Amino acid sequence: QVQLVESGGGLVQAGGSLRLSCAASGRTSTIAGMGWFRQAPGKEREFVAAIRWSGALTYFADSVKGRFTISRDNAKNTVYLQMNSQKPEDTAVYYCAAGRYGSSWYTGNPREYDYWGQGTQVTVSS
């Protein structure tokens, strides 16, 4: 079992920055990749970014490429999503997720992820 605890959401004005954190605990040795997803009201859950748990291999959605950065702190078992140059369309509930070995987490398909955080609200004002 893996538990994910998110933090860092909140309100930010357009052009500003936020950093989300996702701390993993439990059987973290089973994690192959970590991802961030977001979902706005009435919208499908959207892939944002992903990182390989054991190495510096990252993936980004086109909508956030060049603005967002995903990183990992090995000592803290924590994955971060640094969100810069934020736009109102970034407003959503953001979820972190973990994919076990054997999952195709790198495709950005949420169905490939096995564990999910509770979600944290990010609101970007104009």
Secondary structure, DSSP 8 states (H G I E B T S, - for coil): -EEEEEE--EEEETT--EEEEEEEEESGGGEEEEEEEEE-TTS--EEEEEEETTSS-EEE-TTTTTTEEEEEEGGGTEEEEEE-S--GGG-EEEEEEEEETTS-GGGT-GGG--EE---EEEEEE-
